[in-house]
Amino acid sequence: MEYNMKTIEPVKLPPSDVEAEESLLAEVINGGFKAFDNAEQTIQDEEAFYDFKCKHLWSALRRLRQREEEYSLVTIADEAKK
């Protein structure tokens, strides 16, 4: 029995820097709404993030911002569970 094996080409991933994403999110959390508003001028949505966890956290921060709920470990953790 013969098998026709196709060549598997390497997958090209977009450039990413998870450390930079995490640093940006930390700055936004520490800086509150003003920092979020500044970052949002460049980051239109969570698709700007490569890392899934960073995308998820950005979405949680955005929802809190829209409701004007202050950033804290409790509010962020609760919102991230949704």
C-alpha positions as CSV (number, residue, x, y, z in Angstrom):
1,M,0.0,0.0,0.0
2,E,1.4,3.4,-1.0
3,Y,0.7,6.7,0.6
4,N,1.0,10.1,-1.1
5,M,2.5,12.3,1.4
6,K,2.2,16.0,0.8
7,T,4.9,18.4,1.8
8,I,4.0,20.4,4.8
9,E,5.0,24.0,4.5
10,P,5.9,26.0,7.6
11,V,3.2,28.3,8.8
12,K,4.1,31.9,8.8
13,L,2.9,33.7,12.0
14,P,2.4,37.4,12.1
15,P,5.0,39.3,14.1
16,S,4.2,39.4,17.7
17,D,5.6,40.4,21.1
18,V,3.6,39.0,23.9
19,E,5.8,40.7,26.5
20,A,4.9,44.1,24.9
21,E,1.2,43.2,24.9
22,E,1.4,42.3,28.6
23,S,3.3,45.5,29.4
24,L,0.8,47.6,27.6
25,L,-2.1,46.0,29.5
26,A,-0.3,46.5,32.8
27,E,0.1,50.2,32.0
28,V,-3.5,50.5,31.1
29,I,-4.6,48.8,34.3
30,N,-2.3,51.0,36.4
31,G,-3.2,54.1,34.5
32,G,-7.0,53.6,34.6
33,F,-9.4,55.2,32.2
34,K,-7.1,57.9,30.9
35,A,-4.5,55.2,30.0
36,F,-7.2,53.1,28.4
37,D,-8.5,56.0,26.3
38,N,-5.0,56.9,25.1
39,A,-4.3,53.2,24.2
40,E,-7.6,52.9,22.5
41,Q,-6.7,55.6,20.0
42,T,-4.2,53.1,18.5
43,I,-5.8,49.8,19.5
44,Q,-9.2,49.7,17.8
45,D,-10.2,46.2,19.0
46,E,-8.8,43.1,20.6
47,E,-7.6,41.8,17.2
48,A,-4.6,44.0,17.6
49,F,-3.3,41.5,20.2
50,Y,-1.7,38.2,19.1
51,D,-2.0,36.4,22.4
52,F,-5.5,35.1,23.3
53,K,-5.2,36.0,27.0
54,C,-4.3,39.5,26.1
55,K,-7.2,39.8,23.7
56,H,-9.5,38.5,26.4
57,L,-8.1,40.9,29.0
58,W,-8.4,43.9,26.6
59,S,-12.1,43.0,25.9
60,A,-12.7,42.9,29.7
61,L,-11.0,46.3,30.2
62,R,-13.1,47.7,27.4
63,R,-16.4,46.5,28.9
64,L,-15.4,47.9,32.3
65,R,-14.5,51.2,30.6
66,Q,-17.8,51.4,28.8
67,R,-19.7,50.9,32.1
68,E,-17.2,53.3,33.9
69,E,-16.4,50.6,36.5
70,E,-13.1,51.4,38.1
71,Y,-10.2,49.0,37.4
72,S,-9.3,46.8,40.3
73,L,-8.2,43.2,40.7
74,V,-11.7,42.2,41.7
75,T,-13.5,44.0,38.9
76,I,-11.1,42.9,36.2
77,A,-11.1,39.3,37.4
78,D,-14.9,39.2,37.5
79,E,-15.2,40.7,34.1
80,A,-12.6,38.4,32.6
81,K,-14.7,35.4,33.7
82,K,-17.5,36.5,31.4
